[in-house]
Each structure stands twice: as C-alpha cells, then as structure tokens.
C-alpha cells in the first residue's frame, strides 16, 4: 500500500522543487548554524570538508555537493575500490544476465543497462542466497535482480550490447513509445559528449598512458580496443555486481572505482523513487524504473560499467566529462522504454573513450542516491566487504586472490 501511495506522488516535480530550494542563497549568518545542524542530524564529518569556513557554502545544494580535503580518502592498491561513500547494500555474481537486488528479489541486467530480449523471464521471488564467510551470493538467470528488490536484466540496466560490436546498441531510433514488453531502444542521434581536457596535451598524454598501463593496453592509434559486451565473458572470467547506497549525510561526489575507459553513456529518463534500503526491499524493478545514467566501457579484465541511479530529490546526476548530459529537466520526455546515447571518442582518440584512473572524480549527485557496478573479472575474484558495511571512496572493494595474499 505504501509503495502505491508513493508511486502516485508527483516525485519529479517534487525533486525539481527541492532542487530550487537547495539553490536559494542562504543568509551568511545562518549558514554555520544551519549546516552544523544538518551535519549533526545526518552524521556529516565537518573535519574533512575542503572549506572549514561554512559561510563559503552559499546554499544547501553547495553544501551537499561539497568537496573533501586533499588526502581525506586514501586509495587502496586493490584492483577495485569504492566509487563513493555509502553503504554496501548487496554484491554477487551474475549468471545468465540477471542481477540480485536484495535477498529474495531479482531483476534482469538487460533492463538495467538497456534491452530486455524477447523471452527474458519475468520478475521472480527467489530463495534468499546463503553467505559463507566472504563468499558472494550466486544469482542465476532468474535471480539477477536481487541488487535492490527489482526484476530486470543486464540489457535493461545498461542497454543491449551485441558481442560483435562491443557496447553497440540498436541503430534504428524509436519514433513512438514502445509496445509493452518491447526492448528499450536508442532515441535520437548519438552524439560525442566529450569535454575539452583542462590539462595540457603533455599532461593528458601522461594521464592516458597511465590508464593504458594499468589496463595492460598498448597505446597505439592503430590498435583501438573495443569494450566487451557484457553478454559473454572471456574464458575463466565471470560477471559481478555491487550496489552502494549514498545516504543524505554521505559525501555526494562519486569517483572511478578502477583504471578504465568509458566509451559510451546511456541516459534512461525514468522515475525518481527513493532508493533507500526500505524501498529497495518493497519496490520491484526499482533501479530499472528510476532515472539512471549507464556508463559502459572496459578495464583490464574486459567489460566494465557503472550506473549512477537517480532518486527522490536527486534528479540531477552530474558527469564532469560529459557536456551534453541533462537529467530531471522540464519539457516533453522521450518515449517510454528508450534512452539517449553519447560516446566519448574525442576524449582520447588513442583509447577511444574517456580514460579514468582509480579514485579520479567523475561527478556526483545533488543529494543521496545509489551506484550499481557491473563488471567482468576473473572467476576467482573476491569481494573484501560485507553486505551492510559502510564504505568510503578509495576503500578496497575486491581483488583477485593472488593480490589479496600478497597485500
């Protein structure tokens, strides 16, 4: 009943109103008192913020999107680190393109990343997986959606990715709303949303070379590697996922969880339901229903994707390296079941995308929300966290057994 009531609310307009309130300039005398009260209520650590003088934050929005002091988040040497401060809701192994949302609820990876193929199983309630020490829950093709209580496929989460062309999507644009159950389609023309780098050419080349070295890629214009599809893994590899929830008191910027190249972005205009653990356990297909930005690319082990998911009062998702992305905007939305698409080829012609090093700032939310990681890795990859554990940017999320033993 509660879910139906929430679904009937004008959440998008409410989020826009909240965004307007957040942007209002506060009286200088009120800022220290007001921000300290907020920090006390939500557990913010004011000792680590960049500007200790709270009067420098003109609005609630500016305080929400605060930066941290240099060195406030040490970066672990693990192959995968946390992209955000928050709570690890769930993690596991993906089988047959289905992800686990929360214990007992699943959704398909196709829905989260972009396409629901004909014949994909419907939402199901599964038997809660057993955990043994640090072992992950194993999710089969009818259990992929347990990430937060939703039934969706990998294609629905990040979009269709054919094995033959990396992260390519259907080439025919949708002119009208799709029929119920039809696969999501790309809407409108694909654009290159790359941002002109602020560094010098030499600094940019050094940065790109560092990413290429971490990925084990030869920097050569003649050898542009394409990302894996997420549909098939290299021999000895498997697909993994993790879900991190950012509460209102958490640091709201998100960072790169590893050295990788973002080749493509898919923006799904959806709802703005709360993504709190409470809602995750009650609303099926939460991450597929909500507005989200699926970033697709590759890392040293193959396919890699990161999906910032919008929520109530968090309509704005910001990407530092994307000049075209606009979320929670007014106007006529695209047809249901479609997404807009952009590439970042101009960011690095050598690597054919936006190169990122571990813990490099990528963007952020204008309040709390959720980040879903879906990635290919060696089958013996191990997560180094527990469900419900608080994590911070740069903290070890997982590694391969060889590194775990040597570190």
C-alpha positions in Angstrom: 0.0 0.0 0.0 2.8 2.4 0.9 4.5 1.8 -2.4 1.3 2.6 -4.3 0.9 5.8 -2.4 4.5 6.9 -3.1 4.1 6.0 -6.8 1.1 8.3 -7.0 3.1 11.3 -5.8 4.5 13.8 -8.3 8.1 12.8 -7.4 9.8 14.5 -10.4 8.1 17.9 -9.7 8.9 17.5 -6.0 12.5 16.8 -6.9 12.7 19.9 -9.1 11.1 22.0 -6.2 13.7 20.6 -3.8 16.4 21.5 -6.3 15.1 25.1 -6.4 15.1 25.3 -2.6 18.6 23.9 -2.5 19.8 26.6 -4.9 18.5 29.5 -2.8 21.2 31.6 -1.3 21.2 31.5 2.5 21.9 34.4 4.8 25.6 34.4 5.8 24.8 34.4 9.5 22.6 31.3 9.1 25.0 29.1 7.2 27.3 27.9 10.1 24.3 27.2 12.3 22.2 25.6 9.6 25.0 23.4 8.2 26.1 22.2 11.6 22.5 21.3 12.5 22.3 19.3 9.2 25.7 17.6 9.9 24.5 16.6 13.4 21.3 15.2 12.1 22.8 13.2 9.2 26.3 12.4 10.5 28.4 14.5 8.3 32.1 14.8 9.2 32.9 18.5 9.0 36.6 18.0 9.8 37.2 16.5 6.3 35.5 19.1 4.1 37.5 21.3 1.8 36.3 24.6 3.2 36.1 24.6 7.0 34.6 28.1 6.9 30.9 27.1 6.4 30.0 30.6 5.3 31.7 29.8 1.9 28.8 27.5 1.0 26.1 29.8 -0.3 23.3 27.2 -0.4 22.2 23.8 0.8 23.0 22.5 -2.7 26.6 23.8 -2.5 27.0 22.1 0.9 25.5 18.8 -0.3 28.0 18.8 -3.2 31.0 19.8 -1.0 34.5 18.6 -1.8 36.8 17.0 0.6 40.3 18.0 1.7 43.2 16.5 -0.4 44.2 13.2 1.1 40.9 12.7 3.0 40.3 9.5 1.1 43.4 7.3 0.8 43.3 5.0 -2.2 43.9 1.3 -1.7 46.1 -0.6 -4.2 43.3 -3.1 -4.9 42.1 -3.8 -8.4 38.6 -2.4 -7.4 37.9 0.3 -4.9 34.8 2.0 -3.7 33.5 4.8 -6.1 31.6 6.5 -3.3 31.0 6.9 0.4 27.9 4.9 1.4 26.6 1.5 2.5 27.2 -1.7 0.6 23.7 -2.9 0.0 24.5 -6.0 -2.0 27.0 -7.8 -4.2 27.4 -11.0 -6.0 28.0 -13.0 -9.2 25.8 -12.6 -12.3 24.7 -15.6 -14.2 22.7 -15.6 -17.5 22.4 -11.8 -17.3 20.3 -11.5 -14.2 21.3 -9.4 -11.1 20.3 -9.6 -7.4 18.7 -6.5 -6.0 18.1 -7.7 -2.4 17.7 -11.1 -0.9 14.7 -12.7 -2.4 14.2 -10.2 -5.3 15.8 -10.2 -8.7 15.9 -8.2 -12.0 17.5 -8.6 -15.4 20.7 -7.0 -16.4 19.2 -6.3 -19.8 16.7 -3.9 -18.2 19.3 -2.1 -16.1 21.7 -1.5 -18.9 19.4 -1.2 -21.9 17.4 -4.0 -23.5 15.0 -6.7 -22.4 15.3 -9.5 -25.0 12.2 -11.5 -26.1 11.8 -14.5 -23.8 13.5 -13.0 -20.8 12.0 -14.3 -17.7 9.7 -12.2 -15.7 10.3 -10.9 -12.2 10.6 -13.7 -9.7 10.9 -14.2 -5.9 13.9 -16.3 -5.2 15.1 -18.2 -2.2 17.5 -16.0 -0.3 21.1 -16.9 -1.1 23.3 -18.3 1.6 26.6 -16.5 2.5 29.7 -18.3 3.7 32.4 -16.1 5.1 33.3 -13.7 2.2 31.6 -15.8 -0.5 29.2 -14.0 -2.7 25.6 -14.9 -3.5 25.3 -16.7 -6.8 22.5 -15.4 -9.0 21.1 -17.5 -11.9 19.2 -16.3 -14.9 16.0 -16.0 -12.8 17.7 -14.2 -9.9 19.8 -11.4 -11.3 17.6 -8.7 -9.9 18.4 -9.0 -6.2 20.5 -5.9 -6.2 17.8 -3.9 -4.5 14.5 -5.6 -4.9 13.8 -5.3 -8.7 13.3 -7.7 -11.5 15.4 -6.7 -14.5 18.1 -8.0 -16.9 21.6 -6.7 -17.7 20.4 -5.4 -21.0 17.6 -3.5 -19.3 20.1 -1.9 -16.9 22.7 -0.7 -19.4 21.3 -1.4 -22.8 21.8 -4.1 -25.4 25.4 -4.9 -26.2 26.0 -7.3 -29.0 29.1 -9.5 -28.8 30.2 -8.5 -32.2 30.4 -4.7 -31.6 31.2 -4.1 -28.0 28.8 -1.7 -26.5 26.8 -1.0 -29.6 23.0 -0.6 -29.4 20.1 -0.9 -31.9 20.8 1.5 -34.7 17.1 2.3 -35.5 15.8 5.3 -33.5 12.4 4.9 -31.9 9.8 7.3 -33.3 7.0 6.4 -30.9 6.6 4.8 -27.5 7.4 1.2 -27.5 4.9 -1.5 -27.0 4.7 -3.0 -23.5 7.4 -5.7 -23.2 9.4 -4.4 -26.2 13.1 -4.0 -25.8 14.3 -0.4 -25.0 15.7 1.4 -28.0 18.1 4.3 -28.6 16.1 7.5 -29.1 17.6 10.4 -31.2 21.0 10.7 -32.7 24.2 9.6 -30.9 26.5 12.5 -30.0 30.0 12.8 -28.8 29.7 14.5 -25.4 33.5 14.6 -24.7 34.7 17.7 -22.8 37.9 19.5 -23.7 40.6 18.5 -21.2 41.7 21.2 -18.8 45.3 19.8 -18.7 48.0 20.4 -21.3 48.5 18.0 -24.1 51.5 16.6 -22.4 49.6 16.1 -19.1 46.7 14.5 -20.9 49.0 12.0 -22.7 50.7 11.1 -19.4 47.3 10.5 -17.8 46.1 8.4 -20.7 49.3 6.4 -20.8 48.9 5.7 -17.1 45.4 4.3 -17.6 46.6 2.3 -20.6 49.4 0.8 -18.5 47.0 -0.1 -15.6 44.8 -1.8 -18.2 47.6 -3.6 -19.9 46.8 -1.9 -23.2 49.4 -0.8 -25.7 48.9 2.9 -26.5 48.6 2.8 -30.3 46.3 4.6 -32.6 46.3 1.6 -34.9 45.2 -0.7 -32.1 42.0 0.7 -30.6 40.5 -2.0 -28.4 36.7 -2.2 -28.2 34.9 -3.0 -24.9 33.5 -6.3 -24.1 29.7 -6.7 -24.5 28.8 -7.8 -21.0 26.9 -10.7 -22.7 29.9 -13.1 -22.9 33.0 -13.3 -20.8 36.5 -14.3 -21.6 37.4 -17.9 -20.7 38.0 -18.0 -16.9 36.0 -14.8 -16.2 32.6 -14.1 -14.8 30.2 -11.1 -14.3 30.0 -9.5 -10.9 27.9 -6.7 -9.5 27.7 -4.4 -6.4 25.3 -1.8 -5.1 26.3 1.2 -2.9 23.6 3.4 -1.3 24.5 7.0 -0.6 22.6 8.5 2.4 21.8 12.2 2.7 24.7 12.7 5.1 27.3 11.0 2.9 29.8 12.7 0.6 27.9 13.0 -2.6 30.6 13.0 -5.3 31.5 9.7 -7.0 34.8 8.6 -8.3 36.3 6.0 -10.6 36.4 2.5 -9.0 39.4 1.4 -11.1 41.5 2.3 -14.1 39.1 2.0 -17.1 37.9 3.7 -20.3 34.3 4.9 -20.5 33.3 4.5 -24.1 29.6 5.2 -24.0 26.8 6.7 -21.9 23.1 5.8 -21.9 20.6 8.1 -20.2 17.3 6.5 -19.2 14.7 9.0 -18.3 12.6 7.3 -15.6 11.0 7.9 -12.3 12.6 9.3 -9.1 11.6 6.8 -6.4 13.6 6.7 -3.2 16.4 4.2 -3.4 16.7 3.7 0.3 17.1 0.1 1.6 13.5 0.3 2.8 12.2 1.0 -0.7 14.6 -1.5 -2.3 13.0 -4.3 -0.3 9.5 -3.3 -1.4 9.5 -1.9 -4.9 10.3 -4.4 -7.7 12.4 -3.1 -10.6 13.4 0.0 -8.6 16.7 0.5 -10.4 15.1 -0.1 -13.8 12.2 2.3 -13.1 14.4 5.1 -11.9 16.2 7.7 -14.0 19.8 6.5 -14.5 23.0 7.0 -16.4 24.7 3.8 -17.6 28.4 4.3 -18.3 29.8 1.5 -20.4 33.4 0.7 -21.2 36.3 -1.7 -20.5 39.0 -2.3 -17.9 41.9 -4.7 -17.7 39.7 -7.8 -17.3 37.1 -6.9 -20.0 33.6 -5.3 -19.7 33.0 -2.7 -17.1 30.0 -0.5 -16.3 29.0 2.0 -13.7 25.4 3.1 -13.2 24.5 6.2 -11.1 20.8 5.9 -10.3 18.6 8.9 -9.6 16.2 9.1 -6.7 13.6 11.4 -5.0 15.2 14.8 -4.6 18.2 13.7 -6.6 17.1 14.5 -10.2 20.5 15.9 -11.1 23.3 13.5 -11.9 26.5 15.3 -12.9 29.3 13.9 -15.0 32.4 16.0 -15.2 33.4 14.7 -18.6 30.0 15.0 -20.3 28.9 18.3 -21.9 25.5 17.0 -23.1 24.0 15.2 -20.2 20.9 16.8 -18.7 18.9 15.0 -16.1 15.5 15.7 -14.5 14.8 18.5 -17.0 11.5 20.1 -17.9 9.8 19.5 -21.2 8.5 16.6 -23.1 10.3 13.4 -22.1 11.4 10.8 -24.8 9.1 7.9 -25.4 8.9 5.3 -22.6 11.4 2.5 -22.9 14.0 4.5 -24.8 17.4 6.1 -23.9 19.6 8.8 -25.3 23.2 7.8 -26.1 26.5 9.5 -26.3 30.1 8.5 -26.8 33.4 9.9 -25.6 35.7 9.1 -28.6 37.1 12.6 -28.7 38.3 12.5 -25.1 41.1 10.2 -26.1 41.4 9.1 -29.8 44.1 6.7 -28.7 42.0 4.8 -26.2 38.6 5.5 -27.9 36.9 6.9 -24.8 37.3 8.8 -21.5 40.3 7.3 -19.6 40.0 7.3 -15.8 42.3 6.2 -13.0 41.2 4.7 -9.7 39.6 7.3 -7.4 39.5 10.0 -10.1 36.5 12.2 -9.5 33.8 11.6 -12.1 30.8 13.6 -11.0 28.1 13.4 -8.3 24.5 13.6 -7.1 22.7 16.6 -5.7 21.7 14.5 -2.7 21.9 10.8 -1.8 21.3 8.0 -4.3 22.8 4.7 -5.5 25.6 3.4 -7.7 25.5 0.0 -9.4 28.7 -1.6 -10.7 28.5 -4.4 -13.2 31.9 -5.8 -14.4 33.7 -8.7 -15.8 36.6 -10.2 -13.8 38.5 -13.5 -13.2 36.1 -16.1 -11.8 38.0 -16.2 -8.5 37.6 -12.5 -7.9 36.7 -11.9 -4.2 34.8 -9.0 -2.6 36.5 -7.7 0.5 33.4 -6.2 2.1 30.2 -7.4 3.7 26.6 -6.5 3.0 25.5 -3.6 5.2 29.1 -2.4 5.6 29.9 1.4 5.4 32.5 2.1 2.7 34.4 5.2 1.6 35.9 6.4 -1.7 39.1 4.5 -2.4 38.5 1.7 0.0 39.2 -1.8 -1.2 36.0 -3.4 -2.6 37.5 -6.5 -4.0 40.6 -8.2 -5.6 41.9 -11.4 -7.1 43.2 -14.0 -4.6 46.8 -13.5 -5.7 46.7 -9.8 -4.7 44.8 -10.5 -1.5 47.5 -12.8 -0.4 50.4 -10.5 -1.3 49.0 -7.2 0.0 
